[in-house]
Amino acid sequence: MGGERTRWLEGYRVKIVDGNCLEASEHHIQERREAKGRALPGKSLVVYEPACGLVTDVFPCEDGHAQERSLFGALLKTVKARDLWIEDRNFCPRDFLCEIDNLGAFFVTRAHQG
């Protein structure tokens, strides 16, 4: 439809991935809202493509105790050659980064302040 934005880096499909905690819900019955054993909200990995201005993938996980890394397998299935993944330090286990490289894609890992 001609709505694409200017590419950040010509020749690459830039994707930004980050983890997200799904918002807690107040739809539990009143007695369960304050219970110590109540379930935690889930987590997800979200992929944003700046050239489209859209979130193009979401990988949800209902386990609030899970780490983002438990969703790497699903994320790797979407990696294609000439992708450039921008991620934070939580996404830098060696095996994960090597697999991105093996698939012909690239990554930039941003460091947190401090």
N, C-alpha and C positions, 0 to 999 in steps of 0.2 A: 504493500500500500504506500510505499515511499516514506514511511515514518521513521526510518532509521536515523540515528544521530551520528555525528562525526565519530569515527573510530578512534579509540585511544591510541592504538598502535597498529598501523597498517599491516595487513597480512596475518593478523592474529585475531582470534575470537577471545576477547577478554571476559573472564568470569570471576566474580568475587564471591567467596564462600565464607560463611560464618555460622556459628552455632547460635541457637535461640532457645530460651525456655518458653514453653507454651504458657500462656497466661492461666493463672489459677481461676477457678470458677466459684462463684458464690451460690451455685445451684444445688449444693448439697443441702440436705435437710439441716435445720438449725442445730440440732444436737450433734451433728457430725462436724460442723465447721471448726469447732475448737478441740476436737479429739486429737490426742497426741499421735495416734496410729493412722491418721488419715493419709490417703494417697497423695504423693507429690504430683504436680503437673508434669507433663512429659517434656521432651526436648525435640529439637529438630535441627537439621542443617538446611540452610537457605542459600540458593545460588541466584545472584543478581547479575544480569548482563547489561552493562552501561550502554552499549550500542543500541539496545532495544528500549532501555529504560524500564525493564520489566524483571520481576522475579520469574525465572524460567524453570526452576526445580525446587521442590521442598521434599525433604526426607524426614518424615515424622517418626518418633519413637515414643511409645506410651510409657516407658519406664523412666520415671523421674530421677532414678539413681544412676542411669546409664551415662557413660561419657560420650562426648561427640565422636570419639574415635571408633566407637562400636558401629557407626554408620558409614565408615570409610568405604566398605565393600560396595554398598549401593552407589555411593558417589563415584567410585572408580569406573563403574559401568557406563557412565555418561561422558567420560574423558575421551576426547578425540585429538588426533594429530593437529598441531598448530593452535591448540587452546593455550591461553596464558591464564593460569589460575593465580589469583591474589588471595592470600590467606594470612591468618595470624599464627603465632607461635604454637598454638594448640594443634596445628595441622602439619607439624614437621617431623613426625617419626620417619626414620630413614626408609623403612620398607614402603611406606605410602609415597614418599617423594620419588623413590626409585621406580615405582610402578608408573607414576605420571611420566617420568622420563622414558621408560620402556614403551609407552604408548605414543611417543612422539610429541608429547605436549611439554609445556614449560610451567614454571611456578615462580612467584615472588612471595617471600614470607616477610611480613611486616613485624617489626619488633615493638613491644609495648614500651611506653615511656618508663624510664627508671631501670 
